[in-house]
């Protein structure tokens, strides 16, 4: 019996992880998007409904991340059917938590379950990447990569590579009730960069990755030092300096901007430290007049999964 309807969930994610701009990210527990895909007898890719957000999102295939991802998948595999899509948003818009990517990732994971012979996760990457580009205007896999594989992932233009992390490495992520559009955050990066900044950033990324492979918290902490992107984007986030200092002052290995912001993440050596750190970060946001939400997750976070399939 062929399957015609599938629902999948994709988790939120921390893009960039500070020092890995556009190429490094990890998934987190606690938030995500749910997408239902239904096969149709047409060639159309249609978004039927988007729920869970007060802000209108585009329904057109070209501008909707889930629809554009499925169009790329359909065309590449030469499928003789189309899709109707329903999206349930569980990630706040403009939060820096990979919301646009999650819709694309959940869509391709659901559609993959309807194939007679499902593809391996890595083969879905280029479709999800195409979908993400509908929202961000560029092709970067630091969110869709970890959403597809789970945990910390190095995402290049054509591949995704899982990076091992210590089991007791936790992320404290605090999302202020403040919207920062990804395109605006990317505009802040325009301008000239000094060679020493690139050298410093390369050093930080190398230390972080080496620390993860060796389970060396000292190296990980030294690596969480973004000298390239954070100085240019942090002025867009009210209270950033206070929040980061709150994290570093209460046991975090390091802290920086999650994705394009305004959410801020901190890596910690235990769940208890992560919880304490998050409370102090939340209080720092409150000092500048912003309410916020807290998410605590292992850095080895979940991957997108199929919730149900039916004929």
C-alpha positions, -999 to +999 in steps of 0.1 A: +000+000+000+014+034-010+016+061+015+001+095+007+003+116+039+031+121+063+038+145+092+073+153+104+088+175+132+121+194+129+137+209+160+150+244+165+187+250+162+216+273+171+231+285+138+268+296+135+276+286+171+294+320+172+326+310+154+313+289+125+294+315+105+270+298+080+288+264+084+283+252+120+252+246+140+235+223+165+199+213+172+181+219+205+152+204+224+121+223+233+108+240+201+103+231+165+080+231+134+056+204+124+048+199+087+022+177+071+027+167+034+000+152+013+006+137-022-017+151-049-024+141-085-013+175-098+021+190-105+015+218-080+033+225-047+007+242-026+008+256+009-027+250+023-023+264+058+002+280+081-007+279+118+010+290+150+020+325+140+003+359+140+025+371+112+015+362+077+041+340+059+043+337+022+022+309+006+039+312-028+062+282-037+091+305-045+090+323-012+079+296+012+107+275+026+088+243+029+073+246-006+105+256-023+123+227-007+097+202-020+097+218-054+135+212-056+130+176-044+102+169-069+121+183-098+153+165-090+137+131-085+113+137-115+083+128-094+049+126-112+029+140-084+026+172-064+022+181-027-002+200-004+015+213+027+003+223+061+027+240+085+024+244+123+050+269+135+065+262+168+096+284+165+092+322+169+098+342+138+130+363+137+143+345+168+176+332+155+165+296+163+163+282+127+126+287+122+126+291+084+150+261+081+129+239+103+098+242+080+120+232+051+136+204+069+103+189+083+088+191+048+115+171+031+117+146+059+079+141+056+080+139+018+109+114+020+088+090+040+063+089+011+089+078-014+089+041-024+125+040-014+133+068+010+166+086+006+194+088+033+193+119+054+224+134+037+206+132+003+179+155+016+203+183+025+203+201-009+165+202-009+163+217+026+191+241+017+171+253-013+141+259+009+161+278+035+173+301+007+137+313+002+138+331+036+175+341+040+184+349+004+215+327+006+225+291+007+238+282+042+233+249+060+241+257+096+205+252+106+191+226+082+223+204+087+218+198+124+181+196+120+185+167+096+212+149+115+208+160+151+236+174+174+265+195+162+270+195+124+295+210+100+275+220+069+293+229+037+277+238+004+274+201-006+278+180+026+269+177+062+292+161+088+283+152+123+307+164+150+310+145+182+304+164+215+308+155+251+276+139+264+274+164+293+278+195+272+246+216+275+232+246+258+214+274+276+194+294+250+175+325+259+151+340+234+140+376+241+106+388+229+122+409+202+122+403+164+154+406+144+150+398+108+177+376+093+181+399+063+187+429+085+212+409+106+231+400+074+231+436+062+251+445+094+279+423+081+286+445+051+320+463+050+357+456+052+373+430+074+409+429+086+431+398+079+438+394+116+400+390+122+399+361+098+430+345+115+414+350+149+381+334+138+399+305+122+418+299+154+386+299+174+368+275+151+398+251+151+400+252+189+362+246+192+362+216+168+394+201+184+378+205+218+347+187+207+366+158+192+388+155+223+361+162+248+383+190+262+362+217+278+391+240+281+397+241+243+359+244+237+358+274+260+388+291+243+371+284+209+338+301+218+353+335+210+336+351+179+358+381+168+343+384+133+305+384+134+295+391+170+310+426+172+290+436+141+256+421+151+256+426+188+245+463+186+213+450+171+204+431+202+193+452+233+213+443+263+236+419+245+267+428+266+248+424+299+234+390+288+267+376+277+284+388+308+257+372+329+264+339+312+302+341+315+299+352+351+278+321+361+298+292+347+293+292+310+322+281+288+313+308+263+283+326+249+273+343+217+245+351+192+223+322+181+220+324+143+212+359+132+198+367+167+184+381+189+185+348+209+217+343+228+232+309+236+257+297+262+275+263+264+279+248+299+294+217+314+262+204+330+225+207+329+225+224+364+250+251+353+230+256+321+198+261+340+214+286+364+231+304+336+199+308+317+181+323+346+208+350+350+207+356+312+170+360+314+173+385+343+198+405+322+173+408+294+147+419+319+170+447+330+167+462+295+129+457+294+127+424+275+108+393+286+123+361+273+120+323+270+145+298+282+155+265+264+179+240+280+192+212+258+221+189+253+243+201+224+237+166+211+201+176+203+174+157+184+170+154+147+139+158+126+116+128+127+085+115+110+056+116+134+030+097+113+023+082+079-009+071+063-024+059+030 
